[in-house]
Amino acid sequence: MNKEISIENLGKKDYKGTWDYQEQLFKEILELKIKNRRENTNLKTPNYLLFVEHPHVYTLGKSGDIKNLLISEPELEKKQATYYKINRGGDITYHGPGQIVGYPILDLENFFTDIHKYLRFLEEMVIKTLAEYDVKAERSQGETGVWLDVGTPFARKICAMGVRASRWVTMHGFALNVNADLGYFDHIIPCGIEGKAVTSLNVELGKKEIDETEVQEKLLKHFLELFEAVKV
Protein backbone atom coordinates (compact mmCIF):
# COMPACT_ATOMS: atom_id res chain seq x y z
CA MET A 1 0.00 0.00 0.00
CA ASN A 2 1.26 3.44 -0.97
CA LYS A 3 -0.35 6.21 1.09
CA GLU A 4 1.81 8.96 -0.38
CA ILE A 5 -0.11 11.54 -2.45
CA SER A 6 1.53 13.94 -4.90
CA ILE A 7 -0.16 17.34 -4.64
CA GLU A 8 -0.17 19.48 -7.79
CA ASN A 9 -1.45 23.05 -8.03
CA LEU A 10 -2.26 23.61 -11.69
CA GLY A 11 -3.34 27.22 -11.17
CA LYS A 12 -5.74 28.52 -13.84
CA LYS A 13 -6.08 25.91 -16.57
CA ASP A 14 -8.67 25.18 -19.24
CA TYR A 15 -10.98 22.23 -18.70
CA LYS A 16 -9.96 20.13 -21.71
CA GLY A 17 -6.23 20.36 -20.95
CA THR A 18 -6.86 19.37 -17.34
CA TRP A 19 -9.15 16.51 -18.34
CA ASP A 20 -6.47 15.19 -20.73
CA TYR A 21 -3.89 15.39 -17.93
CA GLN A 22 -6.20 13.51 -15.56
CA GLU A 23 -6.71 10.82 -18.20
CA GLN A 24 -2.93 10.49 -18.62
CA LEU A 25 -2.32 9.96 -14.89
CA PHE A 26 -5.37 7.67 -14.59
CA LYS A 27 -4.13 5.52 -17.48
CA GLU A 28 -0.59 5.30 -16.06
CA ILE A 29 -1.93 3.97 -12.74
CA LEU A 30 -4.23 1.48 -14.49
CA GLU A 31 -1.39 0.18 -16.66
CA LEU A 32 0.82 -0.30 -13.62
CA LYS A 33 -1.93 -2.24 -11.85
CA ILE A 34 -2.42 -4.46 -14.92
CA LYS A 35 1.34 -5.07 -15.10
CA ASN A 36 1.41 -6.05 -11.40
CA ARG A 37 -1.36 -8.60 -11.96
CA ARG A 38 0.02 -10.05 -15.18
CA GLU A 39 3.64 -10.27 -14.09
CA ASN A 40 2.99 -10.89 -10.40
CA THR A 41 5.04 -7.82 -9.49
CA ASN A 42 4.43 -5.50 -6.59
CA LEU A 43 5.28 -2.08 -8.01
CA LYS A 44 3.89 0.86 -6.02
CA THR A 45 1.00 2.70 -7.68
CA PRO A 46 1.11 6.49 -7.30
CA ASN A 47 -1.69 8.76 -6.03
CA TYR A 48 -2.36 12.36 -7.04
CA LEU A 49 -4.49 15.29 -5.94
CA LEU A 50 -4.78 18.08 -8.50
CA PHE A 51 -6.05 21.54 -7.54
CA VAL A 52 -7.17 23.83 -10.36
CA GLU A 53 -9.33 26.82 -11.26
CA HIS A 54 -11.12 26.63 -14.63
CA PRO A 55 -12.41 29.34 -16.95
CA HIS A 56 -16.23 29.28 -17.25
CA VAL A 57 -17.28 25.77 -18.32
CA TYR A 58 -20.31 23.50 -18.09
CA THR A 59 -19.78 19.74 -17.93
CA LEU A 60 -22.38 17.00 -18.31
CA GLY A 61 -21.88 13.57 -16.78
CA LYS A 62 -22.37 10.37 -18.77
CA SER A 63 -25.88 9.79 -17.41
CA GLY A 64 -26.85 13.48 -17.52
CA ASP A 65 -29.59 15.14 -19.57
CA ILE A 66 -28.58 17.87 -22.04
CA LYS A 67 -31.96 19.54 -21.33
CA ASN A 68 -30.45 20.66 -18.02
CA LEU A 69 -28.25 23.08 -19.99
CA LEU A 70 -30.60 26.01 -20.48
CA ILE A 71 -28.68 28.15 -22.98
CA SER A 72 -27.68 27.71 -26.62
CA GLU A 73 -24.20 27.52 -28.13
CA PRO A 74 -24.24 31.19 -29.28
CA GLU A 75 -25.27 32.21 -25.75
CA LEU A 76 -22.42 30.12 -24.32
CA GLU A 77 -19.99 32.07 -26.51
CA LYS A 78 -21.42 35.38 -25.30
CA LYS A 79 -20.87 34.22 -21.74
CA GLN A 80 -17.30 33.16 -22.65
CA ALA A 81 -18.19 29.65 -21.47
CA THR A 82 -17.53 26.22 -22.95
CA TYR A 83 -19.38 22.91 -22.68
CA TYR A 84 -18.16 19.29 -22.48
CA LYS A 85 -19.91 15.94 -22.22
CA ILE A 86 -17.59 13.91 -19.99
CA ASN A 87 -17.10 10.46 -18.47
CA ARG A 88 -17.85 11.07 -14.79
CA GLY A 89 -21.01 10.23 -12.90
CA GLY A 90 -23.65 12.83 -12.15
CA ASP A 91 -25.51 15.36 -14.28
CA ILE A 92 -24.58 18.91 -15.28
CA THR A 93 -22.42 21.28 -13.28
CA TYR A 94 -20.53 24.54 -13.68
CA HIS A 95 -16.86 25.33 -13.04
CA GLY A 96 -15.32 28.76 -13.10
CA PRO A 97 -13.26 31.46 -11.40
CA GLY A 98 -13.71 31.68 -7.64
CA GLN A 99 -14.19 27.93 -7.34
CA ILE A 100 -11.69 25.44 -5.92
CA VAL A 101 -11.75 22.30 -8.03
CA GLY A 102 -9.99 19.18 -6.79
CA TYR A 103 -9.29 16.02 -8.77
CA PRO A 104 -8.05 13.10 -6.64
CA ILE A 105 -6.54 10.44 -8.89
CA LEU A 106 -6.07 7.66 -6.38
CA ASP A 107 -5.57 3.94 -6.43
CA LEU A 108 -8.16 3.16 -3.77
CA GLU A 109 -6.49 -0.21 -3.21
CA ASN A 110 -3.87 1.87 -1.41
CA PHE A 111 -6.56 3.02 1.03
CA PHE A 112 -9.85 1.08 0.96
CA THR A 113 -12.02 -0.44 -1.75
CA ASP A 114 -15.33 1.30 -1.21
CA ILE A 115 -16.61 4.00 -3.60
CA HIS A 116 -19.37 5.10 -1.23
CA LYS A 117 -16.85 5.58 1.58
CA TYR A 118 -14.64 7.51 -0.86
CA LEU A 119 -17.46 9.94 -1.71
CA ARG A 120 -18.37 10.34 1.96
CA PHE A 121 -14.72 11.16 2.74
CA LEU A 122 -14.71 13.89 0.06
CA GLU A 123 -17.90 15.32 1.53
CA GLU A 124 -16.47 15.12 5.06
CA MET A 125 -13.35 17.00 3.94
CA VAL A 126 -15.55 19.89 2.75
CA ILE A 127 -17.82 19.77 5.81
CA LYS A 128 -14.80 19.97 8.14
CA THR A 129 -13.28 22.81 6.10
CA LEU A 130 -16.47 24.88 6.17
CA ALA A 131 -16.81 24.28 9.92
CA GLU A 132 -13.55 26.21 10.33
CA TYR A 133 -15.46 29.22 8.93
CA ASP A 134 -18.41 28.56 11.27
CA VAL A 135 -20.54 27.39 8.35
CA LYS A 136 -22.62 24.32 9.22
CA ALA A 137 -22.63 22.11 6.14
CA GLU A 138 -24.08 18.64 5.75
CA ARG A 139 -25.09 15.86 3.40
CA SER A 140 -28.48 15.65 1.72
CA GLN A 141 -29.80 12.10 1.56
CA GLY A 142 -29.62 10.67 -1.95
CA GLU A 143 -27.80 13.75 -3.32
CA THR A 144 -24.00 13.63 -3.54
CA GLY A 145 -22.22 16.81 -2.54
CA VAL A 146 -22.32 19.27 0.36
CA TRP A 147 -25.32 21.39 1.30
CA LEU A 148 -26.52 24.03 3.75
CA ASP A 149 -29.90 24.12 5.52
CA VAL A 150 -30.88 20.64 4.35
CA GLY A 151 -34.57 19.82 4.81
CA THR A 152 -35.65 23.48 4.73
CA PRO A 153 -37.01 25.65 1.89
CA PHE A 154 -33.62 27.39 1.94
CA ALA A 155 -31.51 24.30 1.12
CA ARG A 156 -28.58 25.25 -1.11
CA LYS A 157 -25.57 23.45 -2.51
CA ILE A 158 -22.07 24.75 -1.91
CA CYS A 159 -19.98 21.86 -3.26
CA ALA A 160 -20.70 19.57 -6.23
CA MET A 161 -19.09 16.16 -6.74
CA GLY A 162 -18.82 13.67 -9.56
CA VAL A 163 -16.31 10.85 -9.96
CA ARG A 164 -15.29 8.06 -12.26
CA ALA A 165 -13.62 4.86 -11.08
CA SER A 166 -12.16 1.85 -12.88
CA ARG A 167 -10.27 -1.00 -11.18
CA TRP A 168 -10.46 1.15 -8.04
CA VAL A 169 -8.64 4.09 -9.68
CA THR A 170 -10.51 7.41 -9.38
CA MET A 171 -10.67 10.60 -11.41
CA HIS A 172 -12.75 13.80 -11.54
CA GLY A 173 -13.76 15.03 -8.07
CA PHE A 174 -15.22 18.06 -6.30
CA ALA A 175 -15.88 21.76 -6.89
CA LEU A 176 -16.28 24.06 -3.89
CA ASN A 177 -17.76 27.52 -4.45
CA VAL A 178 -15.60 30.02 -2.57
CA ASN A 179 -15.89 33.29 -4.53
CA ALA A 180 -17.98 31.96 -7.41
CA ASP A 181 -20.14 34.05 -9.75
CA LEU A 182 -23.46 32.38 -8.96
CA GLY A 183 -25.12 33.93 -12.01
CA TYR A 184 -23.57 31.19 -14.15
CA PHE A 185 -25.66 28.60 -12.31
CA ASP A 186 -28.81 30.28 -13.65
CA HIS A 187 -28.11 28.72 -17.06
CA ILE A 188 -28.33 25.11 -15.86
CA ILE A 189 -30.40 22.90 -13.60
CA PRO A 190 -27.43 22.11 -11.31
CA CYS A 191 -26.86 18.36 -11.01
CA GLY A 192 -30.30 17.90 -12.58
CA ILE A 193 -31.97 18.85 -9.27
CA GLU A 194 -34.76 21.39 -9.75
CA GLY A 195 -35.89 23.92 -7.18
CA LYS A 196 -32.74 24.04 -5.06
CA ALA A 197 -30.36 26.97 -4.87
CA VAL A 198 -26.58 27.17 -5.09
CA THR A 199 -24.38 29.27 -2.83
CA SER A 200 -20.75 30.30 -2.31
CA LEU A 201 -18.66 30.70 0.84
CA ASN A 202 -18.18 34.45 0.38
CA VAL A 203 -21.97 34.91 0.13
CA GLU A 204 -22.54 32.85 3.29
CA LEU A 205 -19.97 34.90 5.20
CA GLY A 206 -21.17 38.22 3.77
CA LYS A 207 -17.71 39.03 2.44
CA LYS A 208 -16.60 40.31 -0.95
CA GLU A 209 -13.78 37.80 -1.19
CA ILE A 210 -12.39 34.84 0.75
CA ASP A 211 -8.72 33.81 0.64
CA GLU A 212 -8.86 30.80 -1.69
CA THR A 213 -5.31 29.71 -0.87
CA GLU A 214 -6.27 29.44 2.79
CA VAL A 215 -9.41 27.42 1.96
CA GLN A 216 -7.37 25.09 -0.26
CA GLU A 217 -4.84 24.53 2.53
CA LYS A 218 -7.66 23.58 4.92
CA LEU A 219 -9.16 21.20 2.35
CA LEU A 220 -5.78 19.53 1.88
CA LYS A 221 -5.24 19.19 5.63
CA HIS A 222 -8.57 17.41 6.11
CA PHE A 223 -8.08 15.29 2.97
CA LEU A 224 -4.75 13.95 4.23
CA GLU A 225 -6.15 13.31 7.71
CA LEU A 226 -9.20 11.41 6.43
CA PHE A 227 -7.21 9.25 4.03
CA GLU A 228 -4.37 8.85 6.56
CA ALA A 229 -2.10 9.92 3.74
CA VAL A 230 1.25 11.69 3.42
CA LYS A 231 1.88 14.63 1.11
CA VAL A 232 4.85 14.32 -1.26
Beta strands, then each sheet from edge to edge (+ up, - down):
strand 1: 4-12
strand 2: 48-53
strand 3: 57-60
strand 4: 82-85
strand 5: 92-95
strand 6: 99-105
strand 7: 138-140
strand 8: 143-148
strand 9: 156-166
strand 10: 169-177
strand 11: 197-198
strand 12: 230-231
sheet 1: 7+ 8- 9+ 10- 6+ 2- 1- 12-
sheet 2: 4+ 3+ 5-
sheet 3: 7+ 8- 9+ 11+
end
